[in-house]
Amino acid sequence: MSASDRFGTAKASLDPPTAADPADDDLIESADDTGEEKVRSGIQSIEVGFRLLEVLTHEPRAMMLRDLAQRAGMSPAKAHRYLVSFQRLGVVAQDPVSGRYELGGFALQMGLARLARVDGVKLARLALADLRERLDQTLGIAVWGNQGPTVVHWTESSHPAKASLKLGDVMPLLGSATGLLFAAYLPRSKTDALIERELADSRRSAYGNGPRTAEQVERALAEVREHEGARVEGMLLPTIHAFCVPVFDAEGELALGLIALGHEGVFDIRWEGEIAVELRACAKKLSYELGYSPTPR
């Protein structure tokens, strides 16, 4: 089905407004409306529906209909009609067991398409293709998303690591090399809430070998900044080692992280080993191309 067909189906699926929901006035087009008024009404309908997507985008967990509708400022009946169409488009998905709603696969594809148009990601993908040929390691790119560090690109080695990671995965801040890198270089205003949540989770669990106290977190982040990169040994996935190094933009802010991972025994985890040295050199070249200067200009 083409995109135009999909959107046409979605438009047809909107139930006609009923007297039970006066808030649906923004969907009504009177017979004597002018062309301009019809256009305005259509745009208004899109904006109303997108309030639901905005709430889902900023909410880290799937939501019940009543909560989603309340946050979006509309009745559950009205929200449900929009959600039916969004589901048909793949923008929203509903858990068949819990009935909760979350962003769907097409929303992810839209986000990845947008990220793919960012110069930094494009440059990094080209650079990693060349680096993969030299190192023959599994490499990736992560950026900061609405819910944390998000994987947006993978390129496998000829001996792929058995890692259950995929595009769109959000990495834990304290339990992965990628997360530690972003926690070390992003403003704490962006990361404090996630760090506190993960620390609270770690206190309730007897497992995990990441930082478990605020003091351990500070030491781990200081080490990341000292080495200009993060590394873990079997922390997120058993037997899997990983590096993540920073790429900065012209403002000196973290633009993205370059990831390398592989199995213990065949992955050189040394800071001065070939993998770390090559990965950091690649990141520094990308930072330069994005306009970053380590010294003030």
CYANA upper distance limits for C-alpha pairs under 8 A (distance plus 0.5 A):
  1 MET  CA      5 ASP  CA      6.58
  1 MET  CA      6 ARG  CA      6.94
  2 SER  CA      6 ARG  CA      6.69
  3 ALA  CA      7 PHE  CA      6.73
  4 SER  CA      8 GLY  CA      6.52
  5 ASP  CA      9 THR  CA      6.62
  6 ARG  CA     10 ALA  CA      6.77
  6 ARG  CA     88 ARG  CA      8.17
  6 ARG  CA     89 LEU  CA      6.78
  7 PHE  CA     11 LYS  CA      6.70
  7 PHE  CA     89 LEU  CA      7.65
  8 GLY  CA     12 ALA  CA      6.85
  9 THR  CA     13 SER  CA      6.72
 10 ALA  CA     14 LEU  CA      7.38
 10 ALA  CA     85 SER  CA      5.26
 10 ALA  CA     86 PHE  CA      7.85
 10 ALA  CA     88 ARG  CA      7.18
 10 ALA  CA     89 LEU  CA      7.51
 11 LYS  CA     85 SER  CA      7.86
 13 SER  CA     81 ARG  CA      8.47
 13 SER  CA     84 VAL  CA      8.13
 13 SER  CA     85 SER  CA      6.74
 14 LEU  CA     81 ARG  CA      6.39
 14 LEU  CA     82 TYR  CA      7.41
 14 LEU  CA     84 VAL  CA      8.50
 14 LEU  CA     85 SER  CA      7.39
 15 ASP  CA     81 ARG  CA      6.96
 17 PRO  CA     21 ASP  CA      7.51
 17 PRO  CA     22 PRO  CA      8.46
 17 PRO  CA     24 ASP  CA      6.24
 17 PRO  CA     25 ASP  CA      8.12
 17 PRO  CA     27 LEU  CA      7.90
 17 PRO  CA     28 ILE  CA      7.98
 18 THR  CA     22 PRO  CA      7.85
 18 THR  CA     24 ASP  CA      8.22
 21 ASP  CA     75 SER  CA      8.04
 21 ASP  CA     77 ALA  CA      8.29
 21 ASP  CA     78 LYS  CA      7.82
 23 ALA  CA     74 MET  CA      7.90
 23 ALA  CA     75 SER  CA      8.39
 24 ASP  CA     28 ILE  CA      7.62
 24 ASP  CA     78 LYS  CA      7.61
 26 ASP  CA     41 SER  CA      6.71
 26 ASP  CA     44 GLN  CA      6.94
 26 ASP  CA     45 SER  CA      6.57
 27 LEU  CA     41 SER  CA      7.01
 27 LEU  CA     42 GLY  CA      7.69
 27 LEU  CA     44 GLN  CA      8.28
 27 LEU  CA     45 SER  CA      6.23
 28 ILE  CA     41 SER  CA      7.84
 29 GLU  CA     33 ASP  CA      7.04
 29 GLU  CA     38 LYS  CA      6.73
 29 GLU  CA     41 SER  CA      7.40
 33 ASP  CA     37 GLU  CA      6.28
 33 ASP  CA     38 LYS  CA      6.81
 34 THR  CA     38 LYS  CA      6.87
 35 GLY  CA     39 VAL  CA      6.83
 36 GLU  CA     40 ARG  CA      6.77
 37 GLU  CA     41 SER  CA      6.61
 38 LYS  CA     42 GLY  CA      6.68
 39 VAL  CA     43 ILE  CA      6.76
 40 ARG  CA     44 GLN  CA      6.62
 41 SER  CA     45 SER  CA      6.76
 42 GLY  CA     46 ILE  CA      7.03
 43 ILE  CA     47 GLU  CA      6.80
 44 GLN  CA     48 VAL  CA      6.67
 45 SER  CA     49 GLY  CA      6.76
 46 ILE  CA     50 PHE  CA      6.63
 47 GLU  CA     51 ARG  CA      7.12
 48 VAL  CA     52 LEU  CA      8.20
 49 GLY  CA     53 LEU  CA      7.73
 49 GLY  CA     79 ALA  CA      8.25
 49 GLY  CA     82 TYR  CA      6.53
 50 PHE  CA     54 GLU  CA      6.59
 51 ARG  CA     55 VAL  CA      6.80
 51 ARG  CA     72 ALA  CA      5.93
 52 LEU  CA     56 LEU  CA      6.86
 52 LEU  CA     68 LEU  CA      7.34
 52 LEU  CA     69 ALA  CA      7.73
 52 LEU  CA     72 ALA  CA      6.02
 52 LEU  CA     79 ALA  CA      8.00
 53 LEU  CA     57 THR  CA      6.49
 53 LEU  CA    103 LEU  CA      7.95
 54 GLU  CA     58 HIS  CA      6.96
 55 VAL  CA     59 GLU  CA      6.62
 55 VAL  CA     68 LEU  CA      7.53
 55 VAL  CA     71 ARG  CA      7.24
 55 VAL  CA     72 ALA  CA      7.02
 56 LEU  CA     60 PRO  CA      8.18
 56 LEU  CA     62 ALA  CA      8.04
 56 LEU  CA     63 MET  CA      8.19
 56 LEU  CA     68 LEU  CA      8.17
 56 LEU  CA    102 GLU  CA      6.62
 56 LEU  CA    103 LEU  CA      6.91
 57 THR  CA    103 LEU  CA      7.72
 57 THR  CA    146 ASN  CA      7.41
 58 HIS  CA    146 ASN  CA      6.89
 58 HIS  CA    147 GLN  CA      8.22
 60 PRO  CA    147 GLN  CA      6.52
 61 ARG  CA    102 GLU  CA      7.86
 62 ALA  CA    100 ARG  CA      6.02
 62 ALA  CA    101 TYR  CA      5.70
 62 ALA  CA    102 GLU  CA      5.26
 63 MET  CA     67 ASP  CA      6.97
 63 MET  CA     68 LEU  CA      6.48
 63 MET  CA    100 ARG  CA      5.38
 63 MET  CA    101 TYR  CA      5.66
 63 MET  CA    102 GLU  CA      7.13
 64 MET  CA     68 LEU  CA      6.64
 64 MET  CA     99 GLY  CA      7.25
 64 MET  CA    100 ARG  CA      5.09
 64 MET  CA    101 TYR  CA      6.83
 65 LEU  CA     69 ALA  CA      6.46
 65 LEU  CA     76 PRO  CA      6.86
 65 LEU  CA     79 ALA  CA      8.12
 65 LEU  CA     80 HIS  CA      7.84
 65 LEU  CA     99 GLY  CA      8.49
 65 LEU  CA    100 ARG  CA      7.26
 65 LEU  CA    101 TYR  CA      7.60
 66 ARG  CA     70 GLN  CA      6.61
 66 ARG  CA     76 PRO  CA      6.13
 67 ASP  CA     71 ARG  CA      6.68
 68 LEU  CA     72 ALA  CA      6.68
 69 ALA  CA     73 GLY  CA      6.58
 69 ALA  CA     74 MET  CA      5.81
 69 ALA  CA     75 SER  CA      6.38
 69 ALA  CA     76 PRO  CA      5.79
 69 ALA  CA     79 ALA  CA      6.14
 70 GLN  CA     74 MET  CA      6.58
 70 GLN  CA     75 SER  CA      7.54
 70 GLN  CA     76 PRO  CA      8.16
 74 MET  CA     78 LYS  CA      7.06
 74 MET  CA     79 ALA  CA      6.93
 75 SER  CA     79 ALA  CA      6.67
 76 PRO  CA     80 HIS  CA      6.45
 77 ALA  CA     81 ARG  CA      7.10
 78 LYS  CA     82 TYR  CA      7.28
 79 ALA  CA     83 LEU  CA      6.65
 80 HIS  CA     84 VAL  CA      6.63
 81 ARG  CA     85 SER  CA      7.25
 82 TYR  CA     86 PHE  CA      6.71
 83 LEU  CA     87 GLN  CA      6.42
 83 LEU  CA     92 VAL  CA      7.40
 84 VAL  CA     88 ARG  CA      6.93
 85 SER  CA     89 LEU  CA      6.90
 86 PHE  CA     90 GLY  CA      6.66
 86 PHE  CA     91 VAL  CA      5.66
 86 PHE  CA     92 VAL  CA      5.82
 87 GLN  CA     91 VAL  CA      6.43
 87 GLN  CA     92 VAL  CA      5.27
 87 GLN  CA     93 ALA  CA      6.16
 87 GLN  CA     94 GLN  CA      8.14
 87 GLN  CA    104 GLY  CA      8.06
 89 LEU  CA    106 PHE  CA      7.80
 90 GLY  CA    104 GLY  CA      5.83
 90 GLY  CA    105 GLY  CA      6.32
 90 GLY  CA    106 PHE  CA      5.44
 90 GLY  CA    107 ALA  CA      7.63
 91 VAL  CA    103 LEU  CA      6.44
 91 VAL  CA    104 GLY  CA      5.16
 91 VAL  CA    105 GLY  CA      6.91
 91 VAL  CA    106 PHE  CA      5.45
 91 VAL  CA    107 ALA  CA      5.30
 92 VAL  CA    101 TYR  CA      7.31
 92 VAL  CA    102 GLU  CA      6.25
 92 VAL  CA    103 LEU  CA      4.93
 92 VAL  CA    104 GLY  CA      4.65
 92 VAL  CA    105 GLY  CA      8.05
 92 VAL  CA    106 PHE  CA      8.39
 92 VAL  CA    107 ALA  CA      7.82
 93 ALA  CA    101 TYR  CA      6.23
 93 ALA  CA    102 GLU  CA      5.94
 93 ALA  CA    103 LEU  CA      6.33
 93 ALA  CA    104 GLY  CA      5.13
 93 ALA  CA    105 GLY  CA      8.24
 94 GLN  CA     99 GLY  CA      6.34
 94 GLN  CA    100 ARG  CA      6.07
 94 GLN  CA    101 TYR  CA      4.98
 94 GLN  CA    102 GLU  CA      6.92
 95 ASP  CA     99 GLY  CA      5.48
 95 ASP  CA    100 ARG  CA      5.91
 95 ASP  CA    101 TYR  CA      6.97
 96 PRO  CA    100 ARG  CA      8.48
103 LEU  CA    107 ALA  CA      6.59
103 LEU  CA    108 LEU  CA      8.11
104 GLY  CA    108 LEU  CA      7.21
105 GLY  CA    109 GLN  CA      6.81
106 PHE  CA    110 MET  CA      6.64
107 ALA  CA    111 GLY  CA      6.76
108 LEU  CA    112 LEU  CA      6.58
108 LEU  CA    168 GLY  CA      7.59
109 GLN  CA    113 ALA  CA      6.46
110 MET  CA    114 ARG  CA      6.71
111 GLY  CA    115 LEU  CA      6.68
112 LEU  CA    116 ALA  CA      6.48
112 LEU  CA    152 VAL  CA      7.13
113 ALA  CA    117 ARG  CA      7.09
114 ARG  CA    118 VAL  CA      7.48
115 LEU  CA    121 VAL  CA      7.33
115 LEU  CA    152 VAL  CA      8.28
116 ALA  CA    121 VAL  CA      6.55
116 ALA  CA    122 LYS  CA      6.68
117 ARG  CA    121 VAL  CA      7.95
117 ARG  CA    122 LYS  CA      7.38
118 VAL  CA    122 LYS  CA      6.91
119 ASP  CA    123 LEU  CA      6.53
120 GLY  CA    124 ALA  CA      6.54
120 GLY  CA    255 ALA  CA      7.87
120 GLY  CA    256 LEU  CA      8.31
120 GLY  CA    286 LEU  CA      8.15
120 GLY  CA    290 LEU  CA      7.32
121 VAL  CA    125 ARG  CA      6.60
121 VAL  CA    141 ILE  CA      8.13
121 VAL  CA    256 LEU  CA      8.30
122 LYS  CA    126 LEU  CA      6.99
123 LEU  CA    127 ALA  CA      6.68
123 LEU  CA    286 LEU  CA      7.63
124 ALA  CA    128 LEU  CA      6.47
124 ALA  CA    141 ILE  CA      7.94
124 ALA  CA    258 LEU  CA      8.49
124 ALA  CA    286 LEU  CA      7.36
125 ARG  CA    129 ALA  CA      6.75
125 ARG  CA    141 ILE  CA      8.24
125 ARG  CA    153 HIS  CA      7.97
126 LEU  CA    130 ASP  CA      7.21
127 ALA  CA    131 LEU  CA      6.73
127 ALA  CA    282 CYS  CA      7.58
127 ALA  CA    286 LEU  CA      8.49
128 LEU  CA    132 ARG  CA      6.27
128 LEU  CA    139 LEU  CA      7.32
128 LEU  CA    140 GLY  CA      8.14
128 LEU  CA    155 THR  CA      8.28
129 ALA  CA    133 GLU  CA      7.06
129 ALA  CA    155 THR  CA      7.87
130 ASP  CA    134 ARG  CA      7.19
131 LEU  CA    135 LEU  CA      6.54
131 LEU  CA    136 ASP  CA      8.28
131 LEU  CA    278 GLU  CA      8.27
131 LEU  CA    279 LEU  CA      8.42
131 LEU  CA    282 CYS  CA      8.31
132 ARG  CA    136 ASP  CA      5.38
132 ARG  CA    137 GLN  CA      6.30
132 ARG  CA    138 THR  CA      7.67
132 ARG  CA    139 LEU  CA      7.41
132 ARG  CA    155 THR  CA      8.02
132 ARG  CA    157 SER  CA      7.43
135 LEU  CA    275 ILE  CA      7.52
136 ASP  CA    157 SER  CA      5.47
136 ASP  CA    158 SER  CA      6.95
137 GLN  CA    156 GLU  CA      7.28
137 GLN  CA    157 SER  CA      5.09
137 GLN  CA    158 SER  CA      8.09
137 GLN  CA    159 HIS  CA      8.30
137 GLN  CA    160 PRO  CA      8.23
137 GLN  CA    260 ALA  CA      7.21
137 GLN  CA    261 LEU  CA      7.42
137 GLN  CA    262 GLY  CA      7.33
138 THR  CA    154 TRP  CA      7.76
138 THR  CA    155 THR  CA      6.25
138 THR  CA    156 GLU  CA      4.89
138 THR  CA    157 SER  CA      5.18
138 THR  CA    160 PRO  CA      6.90
138 THR  CA    161 ALA  CA      7.49
138 THR  CA    260 ALA  CA      6.26
138 THR  CA    261 LEU  CA      6.16
138 THR  CA    262 GLY  CA      7.08
139 LEU  CA    154 TRP  CA      6.33
139 LEU  CA    155 THR  CA      5.85
139 LEU  CA    156 GLU  CA      7.04
139 LEU  CA    157 SER  CA      8.27
139 LEU  CA    258 LEU  CA      7.83
139 LEU  CA    259 ILE  CA      5.86
139 LEU  CA    260 ALA  CA      4.99
139 LEU  CA    261 LEU  CA      7.09
140 GLY  CA    151 VAL  CA      7.71
140 GLY  CA    152 VAL  CA      8.07
140 GLY  CA    153 HIS  CA      5.73
140 GLY  CA    154 TRP  CA      4.82
140 GLY  CA    155 THR  CA      6.71
140 GLY  CA    258 LEU  CA      6.39
140 GLY  CA    259 ILE  CA      5.24
140 GLY  CA    260 ALA  CA      6.95
141 ILE  CA    151 VAL  CA      6.40
141 ILE  CA    152 VAL  CA      6.27
141 ILE  CA    153 HIS  CA      5.60
141 ILE  CA    154 TRP  CA      7.26
141 ILE  CA    256 LEU  CA      7.39
141 ILE  CA    257 GLY  CA      6.25
141 ILE  CA    258 LEU  CA      5.41
141 ILE  CA    259 ILE  CA      6.41
142 ALA  CA    149 PRO  CA      6.59
142 ALA  CA    150 THR  CA      5.66
142 ALA  CA    151 VAL  CA      4.83
142 ALA  CA    152 VAL  CA      6.14
142 ALA  CA    153 HIS  CA      7.72
142 ALA  CA    178 THR  CA      7.83
142 ALA  CA    256 LEU  CA      6.16
142 ALA  CA    257 GLY  CA      5.61
142 ALA  CA    258 LEU  CA      7.13
142 ALA  CA    259 ILE  CA      7.95
143 VAL  CA    149 PRO  CA      6.04
143 VAL  CA    150 THR  CA      5.88
143 VAL  CA    151 VAL  CA      7.17
143 VAL  CA    152 VAL  CA      7.58
143 VAL  CA    255 ALA  CA      7.39
143 VAL  CA    256 LEU  CA      5.19
143 VAL  CA    257 GLY  CA      6.95
144 TRP  CA    148 GLY  CA      6.01
144 TRP  CA    149 PRO  CA      4.98
144 TRP  CA    150 THR  CA      6.42
144 TRP  CA    182 PHE  CA      8.18
144 TRP  CA    256 LEU  CA      7.70
145 GLY  CA    149 PRO  CA      6.38
145 GLY  CA    150 THR  CA      6.31
147 GLN  CA    170 VAL  CA      7.51
148 GLY  CA    170 VAL  CA      6.48
148 GLY  CA    171 MET  CA      7.35
148 GLY  CA    172 PRO  CA      8.08
148 GLY  CA    173 LEU  CA      8.11
148 GLY  CA    179 GLY  CA      8.40
149 PRO  CA    170 VAL  CA      5.97
149 PRO  CA    171 MET  CA      5.97
149 PRO  CA    172 PRO  CA      8.08
149 PRO  CA    173 LEU  CA      8.10
149 PRO  CA    178 THR  CA      7.40
149 PRO  CA    179 GLY  CA      6.64
149 PRO  CA    182 PHE  CA      7.41
150 THR  CA    167 LEU  CA      8.42
150 THR  CA    168 GLY  CA      6.27
150 THR  CA    169 ASP  CA      6.09
150 THR  CA    170 VAL  CA      4.94
150 THR  CA    171 MET  CA      6.77
151 VAL  CA    166 LYS  CA      7.71
151 VAL  CA    167 LEU  CA      5.85
151 VAL  CA    168 GLY  CA      5.76
151 VAL  CA    169 ASP  CA      6.00
151 VAL  CA    170 VAL  CA      7.05
151 VAL  CA    171 MET  CA      8.19
152 VAL  CA    167 LEU  CA      5.78
152 VAL  CA    168 GLY  CA      6.45
153 HIS  CA    167 LEU  CA      6.75
154 TRP  CA    166 LYS  CA      8.30
154 TRP  CA    167 LEU  CA      7.82
156 GLU  CA    160 PRO  CA      6.08
156 GLU  CA    161 ALA  CA      8.46
157 SER  CA    161 ALA  CA      8.38
160 PRO  CA    262 GLY  CA      7.99
161 ALA  CA    240 ILE  CA      7.95
161 ALA  CA    261 LEU  CA      7.74
161 ALA  CA    262 GLY  CA      5.65
161 ALA  CA    263 HIS  CA      6.49
162 LYS  CA    263 HIS  CA      8.47
163 ALA  CA    237 LEU  CA      7.56
163 ALA  CA    240 ILE  CA      8.00
165 LEU  CA    169 ASP  CA      7.06
171 MET  CA    175 GLY  CA      8.30
171 MET  CA    176 SER  CA      6.99
171 MET  CA    178 THR  CA      7.11
171 MET  CA    179 GLY  CA      6.23
172 PRO  CA    176 SER  CA      6.44
172 PRO  CA    178 THR  CA      8.43
172 PRO  CA    179 GLY  CA      5.87
172 PRO  CA    198 GLU  CA      8.31
173 LEU  CA    178 THR  CA      7.76
173 LEU  CA    179 GLY  CA      4.07
173 LEU  CA    180 LEU  CA      5.82
173 LEU  CA    182 PHE  CA      7.77
173 LEU  CA    183 ALA  CA      6.71
173 LEU  CA    194 LEU  CA      7.78
173 LEU  CA    195 ILE  CA      7.12
173 LEU  CA    198 GLU  CA      8.20
174 LEU  CA    179 GLY  CA      6.42
174 LEU  CA    180 LEU  CA      6.10
174 LEU  CA    183 ALA  CA      8.47
174 LEU  CA    195 ILE  CA      7.62
174 LEU  CA    198 GLU  CA      7.59
174 LEU  CA    210 GLY  CA      6.45
174 LEU  CA    211 PRO  CA      6.87
174 LEU  CA    217 VAL  CA      8.15
175 GLY  CA    179 GLY  CA      7.36
175 GLY  CA    180 LEU  CA      7.94
175 GLY  CA    208 GLY  CA      8.29
175 GLY  CA    209 ASN  CA      8.26
175 GLY  CA    210 GLY  CA      5.85
175 GLY  CA    211 PRO  CA      8.35
175 GLY  CA    235 MET  CA      6.66
175 GLY  CA    236 LEU  CA      6.14
176 SER  CA    180 LEU  CA      6.71
176 SER  CA    231 ARG  CA      8.45
176 SER  CA    232 VAL  CA      7.06
176 SER  CA    235 MET  CA      7.05
176 SER  CA    236 LEU  CA      6.10
177 ALA  CA    181 LEU  CA      6.72
177 ALA  CA    230 ALA  CA      5.55
177 ALA  CA    231 ARG  CA      5.49
177 ALA  CA    232 VAL  CA      6.02
177 ALA  CA    242 ALA  CA      6.78
177 ALA  CA    243 PHE  CA      6.36
177 ALA  CA    244 CYS  CA      6.04
178 THR  CA    182 PHE  CA      7.01
178 THR  CA    230 ALA  CA      7.60
178 THR  CA    243 PHE  CA      8.08
178 THR  CA    244 CYS  CA      5.85
178 THR  CA    257 GLY  CA      7.39
178 THR  CA    259 ILE  CA      7.57
179 GLY  CA    183 ALA  CA      6.55
180 LEU  CA    184 ALA  CA      6.54
180 LEU  CA    220 ALA  CA      8.19
180 LEU  CA    221 LEU  CA      7.11
180 LEU  CA    224 VAL  CA      7.83
180 LEU  CA    230 ALA  CA      6.78
181 LEU  CA    185 TYR  CA      6.91
181 LEU  CA    221 LEU  CA      8.11
181 LEU  CA    224 VAL  CA      7.01
181 LEU  CA    229 GLY  CA      6.89
181 LEU  CA    230 ALA  CA      6.02
181 LEU  CA    244 CYS  CA      7.06
181 LEU  CA    245 VAL  CA      7.42
181 LEU  CA    246 PRO  CA      7.62
181 LEU  CA    257 GLY  CA      7.97
182 PHE  CA    186 LEU  CA      6.12
182 PHE  CA    254 LEU  CA      8.22
182 PHE  CA    257 GLY  CA      8.27
183 ALA  CA    187 PRO  CA      8.48
183 ALA  CA    188 ARG  CA      8.03
183 ALA  CA    191 THR  CA      6.69
183 ALA  CA    221 LEU  CA      7.57
184 ALA  CA    221 LEU  CA      5.42
184 ALA  CA    222 ALA  CA      7.80
184 ALA  CA    224 VAL  CA      7.06
184 ALA  CA    225 ARG  CA      7.11
185 TYR  CA    225 ARG  CA      8.16
185 TYR  CA    253 GLU  CA      8.32
185 TYR  CA    254 LEU  CA      6.96
186 LEU  CA    190 LYS  CA      7.33
186 LEU  CA    191 THR  CA      7.68
186 LEU  CA    253 GLU  CA      8.11
186 LEU  CA    254 LEU  CA      7.23
187 PRO  CA    191 THR  CA      7.44
188 ARG  CA    192 ASP  CA      5.84
189 SER  CA    193 ALA  CA      8.45
191 THR  CA    195 ILE  CA      6.58
192 ASP  CA    196 GLU  CA      6.60
193 ALA  CA    197 ARG  CA      6.70
194 LEU  CA    198 GLU  CA      6.69
195 ILE  CA    199 LEU  CA      6.60
196 GLU  CA    200 ALA  CA      6.62
197 ARG  CA    201 ASP  CA      6.77
198 GLU  CA    202 SER  CA      6.63
199 LEU  CA    203 ARG  CA      6.80
199 LEU  CA    211 PRO  CA      8.27
199 LEU  CA    212 ARG  CA      6.26
199 LEU  CA    213 THR  CA      7.19
199 LEU  CA    214 ALA  CA      8.40
200 ALA  CA    204 ARG  CA      7.18
201 ASP  CA    205 SER  CA      7.05
202 SER  CA    206 ALA  CA      7.92
202 SER  CA    207 TYR  CA      8.04
202 SER  CA    208 GLY  CA      7.67
202 SER  CA    212 ARG  CA      6.61
203 ARG  CA    212 ARG  CA      7.39
208 GLY  CA    235 MET  CA      7.66
209 ASN  CA    235 MET  CA      6.72
210 GLY  CA    235 MET  CA      7.31
211 PRO  CA    216 GLN  CA      5.61
211 PRO  CA    217 VAL  CA      5.77
211 PRO  CA    220 ALA  CA      7.78
212 ARG  CA    216 GLN  CA      6.95
212 ARG  CA    217 VAL  CA      7.72
213 THR  CA    217 VAL  CA      6.76
214 ALA  CA    218 GLU  CA      6.85
215 GLU  CA    219 ARG  CA      6.88
216 GLN  CA    220 ALA  CA      6.62
217 VAL  CA    221 LEU  CA      6.67
218 GLU  CA    222 ALA  CA      6.56
219 ARG  CA    223 GLU  CA      6.78
220 ALA  CA    224 VAL  CA      6.94
221 LEU  CA    225 ARG  CA      6.89
222 ALA  CA    226 GLU  CA      6.61
223 GLU  CA    227 HIS  CA      6.73
223 GLU  CA    230 ALA  CA      8.31
224 VAL  CA    228 GLU  CA      6.21
224 VAL  CA    229 GLY  CA      5.57
224 VAL  CA    230 ALA  CA      5.47
225 ARG  CA    229 GLY  CA      7.12
227 HIS  CA    271 TRP  CA      8.21
228 GLU  CA    245 VAL  CA      6.99
228 GLU  CA    246 PRO  CA      7.55
228 GLU  CA    280 ARG  CA      8.39
229 GLY  CA    243 PHE  CA      7.51
229 GLY  CA    244 CYS  CA      6.19
229 GLY  CA    245 VAL  CA      4.77
229 GLY  CA    246 PRO  CA      6.99
229 GLY  CA    280 ARG  CA      8.25
230 ALA  CA    243 PHE  CA      6.10
230 ALA  CA    244 CYS  CA      5.71
230 ALA  CA    245 VAL  CA      6.86
231 ARG  CA    241 HIS  CA      7.95
231 ARG  CA    242 ALA  CA      5.98
231 ARG  CA    243 PHE  CA      4.86
231 ARG  CA    244 CYS  CA      6.92
231 ARG  CA    269 ILE  CA      8.15
232 VAL  CA    241 HIS  CA      6.18
232 VAL  CA    242 ALA  CA      5.94
232 VAL  CA    243 PHE  CA      7.27
233 GLU  CA    239 THR  CA      7.80
233 GLU  CA    240 ILE  CA      6.92
233 GLU  CA    241 HIS  CA      4.93
233 GLU  CA    242 ALA  CA      7.17
233 GLU  CA    264 GLU  CA      8.42
233 GLU  CA    269 ILE  CA      8.35
234 GLY  CA    238 PRO  CA      4.96
234 GLY  CA    239 THR  CA      5.33
234 GLY  CA    240 ILE  CA      5.27
234 GLY  CA    241 HIS  CA      5.92
235 MET  CA    240 ILE  CA      8.18
235 MET  CA    241 HIS  CA      8.29
236 LEU  CA    240 ILE  CA      8.29
239 THR  CA    263 HIS  CA      6.23
239 THR  CA    264 GLU  CA      5.92
240 ILE  CA    261 LEU  CA      7.28
240 ILE  CA    262 GLY  CA      6.05
240 ILE  CA    263 HIS  CA      5.20
240 ILE  CA    264 GLU  CA      6.39
241 HIS  CA    261 LEU  CA      6.06
241 HIS  CA    262 GLY  CA      6.09
241 HIS  CA    263 HIS  CA      6.61
241 HIS  CA    264 GLU  CA      6.59
241 HIS  CA    267 PHE  CA      7.42
241 HIS  CA    269 ILE  CA      7.42
242 ALA  CA    259 ILE  CA      7.57
242 ALA  CA    260 ALA  CA      6.05
242 ALA  CA    261 LEU  CA      4.64
242 ALA  CA    262 GLY  CA      7.10
242 ALA  CA    269 ILE  CA      7.97
243 PHE  CA    259 ILE  CA      6.16
243 PHE  CA    260 ALA  CA      5.72
243 PHE  CA    261 LEU  CA      6.90
243 PHE  CA    269 ILE  CA      8.29
243 PHE  CA    276 ALA  CA      7.57
244 CYS  CA    257 GLY  CA      6.46
244 CYS  CA    258 LEU  CA      5.81
244 CYS  CA    259 ILE  CA      4.91
244 CYS  CA    260 ALA  CA      6.99
245 VAL  CA    257 GLY  CA      5.94
245 VAL  CA    258 LEU  CA      5.79
245 VAL  CA    259 ILE  CA      7.28
245 VAL  CA    279 LEU  CA      7.60
245 VAL  CA    280 ARG  CA      6.66
245 VAL  CA    283 ALA  CA      7.26
246 PRO  CA    254 LEU  CA      6.99
246 PRO  CA    255 ALA  CA      8.09
246 PRO  CA    256 LEU  CA      6.74
246 PRO  CA    257 GLY  CA      5.27
246 PRO  CA    258 LEU  CA      7.01
246 PRO  CA    280 ARG  CA      8.39
246 PRO  CA    283 ALA  CA      6.83
247 VAL  CA    254 LEU  CA      6.48
247 VAL  CA    255 ALA  CA      6.10
247 VAL  CA    256 LEU  CA      5.85
247 VAL  CA    257 GLY  CA      6.41
247 VAL  CA    258 LEU  CA      7.86
247 VAL  CA    283 ALA  CA      5.73
247 VAL  CA    284 LYS  CA      7.19
247 VAL  CA    286 LEU  CA      6.97
247 VAL  CA    287 SER  CA      5.61
248 PHE  CA    252 GLY  CA      6.03
248 PHE  CA    253 GLU  CA      5.81
248 PHE  CA    254 LEU  CA      5.01
248 PHE  CA    255 ALA  CA      5.52
248 PHE  CA    256 LEU  CA      7.62
248 PHE  CA    287 SER  CA      5.47
248 PHE  CA    290 LEU  CA      7.84
248 PHE  CA    292 TYR  CA      6.54
249 ASP  CA    253 GLU  CA      6.09
249 ASP  CA    254 LEU  CA      6.94
249 ASP  CA    255 ALA  CA      6.09
249 ASP  CA    287 SER  CA      6.50
249 ASP  CA    290 LEU  CA      5.74
249 ASP  CA    291 GLY  CA      6.54
249 ASP  CA    292 TYR  CA      5.68
250 ALA  CA    287 SER  CA      8.38
250 ALA  CA    290 LEU  CA      6.36
250 ALA  CA    291 GLY  CA      4.77
250 ALA  CA    292 TYR  CA      4.77
250 ALA  CA    293 SER  CA      7.70
251 GLU  CA    291 GLY  CA      8.50
251 GLU  CA    292 TYR  CA      7.31
252 GLY  CA    292 TYR  CA      6.42
252 GLY  CA    293 SER  CA      7.81
252 GLY  CA    294 PRO  CA      8.30
258 LEU  CA    279 LEU  CA      7.83
258 LEU  CA    283 ALA  CA      7.46
260 ALA  CA    275 ILE  CA      8.27
260 ALA  CA    279 LEU  CA      8.19
261 LEU  CA    267 PHE  CA      7.91
262 GLY  CA    266 VAL  CA      7.63
262 GLY  CA    267 PHE  CA      5.85
263 HIS  CA    267 PHE  CA      6.23
268 ASP  CA    273 GLY  CA      6.56
268 ASP  CA    274 GLU  CA      7.72
268 ASP  CA    275 ILE  CA      6.95
269 ILE  CA    273 GLY  CA      7.37
269 ILE  CA    275 ILE  CA      8.14
269 ILE  CA    276 ALA  CA      7.97
270 ARG  CA    276 ALA  CA      7.60
271 TRP  CA    276 ALA  CA      6.14
271 TRP  CA    277 VAL  CA      7.77
272 GLU  CA    276 ALA  CA      6.77
272 GLU  CA    277 VAL  CA      6.45
273 GLY  CA    277 VAL  CA      6.65
274 GLU  CA    278 GLU  CA      6.41
275 ILE  CA    279 LEU  CA      6.45
276 ALA  CA    280 ARG  CA      6.56
277 VAL  CA    281 ALA  CA      6.64
278 GLU  CA    282 CYS  CA      6.66
279 LEU  CA    283 ALA  CA      6.75
280 ARG  CA    284 LYS  CA      6.63
281 ALA  CA    285 LYS  CA      6.77
282 CYS  CA    286 LEU  CA      6.78
283 ALA  CA    287 SER  CA      6.60
284 LYS  CA    288 TYR  CA      6.70
285 LYS  CA    289 GLU  CA      6.83
286 LEU  CA    290 LEU  CA      6.74
287 SER  CA    291 GLY  CA      6.96
287 SER  CA    292 TYR  CA      5.74
287 SER  CA    293 SER  CA      8.39
288 TYR  CA    292 TYR  CA      5.53
288 TYR  CA    293 SER  CA      7.19
293 SER  CA    297 ARG  CA      7.94
